[in-house]
Amino acid sequence: MNIRVYIPDEKIEGFYIDALKEYEKRLARYCKIELIRFKDNKQLDNTVPDKSYRILLSPSGKRVTSEEVAKYISALGLSGVSDIAIIIGNITLACNDRLALSSLDMALGLQTTALYEQIYRAYRIINNHAYHK
């Protein structure tokens, strides 16, 4: 599975960048994950491949549990989806789904790190590997 996470081109604190790199390393055994920054909706629209299954991450999206994220990723893979674009930010791009990690508004670095952590947790659940609750 190829997962691309698109975030606005804003400053993220170094400790969040370090956490993202750690999760990228851990996720390498399960999927390919890439962080891509965008400046505006036009650049985002030109950057996201047409074949990608597009998910908007927003506090107003459908709230899901860790187990539901695992089932969601697994179901996408079983249905033949191999390219996922997860978009964080206030955008107008047409998306296939809208999810929320929390109903809270979070700083971009925290939200991105939480997303990576949930993707990692989902793959641990999918593969029946231990992970704390």
Rosetta blueprint (number, residue, H / E / L):
1 M L
2 N E
3 I E
4 R E
5 V E
6 Y E
7 I E
8 P E
9 D L
10 E L
11 K L
12 I L
13 E L
14 G H
15 F H
16 Y H
17 I H
18 D H
19 A H
20 L H
21 K H
22 E H
23 Y H
24 E H
25 K H
26 R H
27 L H
28 A L
29 R L
30 Y L
31 C L
32 K E
33 I E
34 E E
35 L E
36 I E
37 R E
38 F E
39 K L
40 D L
41 N H
42 K H
43 Q H
44 L H
45 D H
46 N H
47 T H
48 V L
49 P L
50 D L
51 K L
52 S L
53 Y E
54 R E
55 I E
56 L E
57 L E
58 S E
59 P E
60 S E
61 G E
62 K E
63 R E
64 V L
65 T L
66 S H
67 E H
68 E H
69 V H
70 A H
71 K H
72 Y H
73 I H
74 S H
75 A H
76 L H
77 G H
78 L H
79 S L
80 G L
81 V L
82 S L
83 D E
84 I E
85 A E
86 I E
87 I E
88 I E
89 G L
90 N L
91 I L
92 T L
93 L L
94 A L
95 C L
96 N L
97 D E
98 R E
99 L E
100 A E
101 L L
102 S L
103 S L
104 L L
105 D L
106 M L
107 A L
108 L H
109 G H
110 L H
111 Q H
112 T H
113 T H
114 A H
115 L H
116 Y H
117 E H
118 Q H
119 I H
120 Y H
121 R H
122 A H
123 Y H
124 R H
125 I H
126 I H
127 N L
128 N L
129 H L
130 A L
131 Y L
132 H L
133 K L
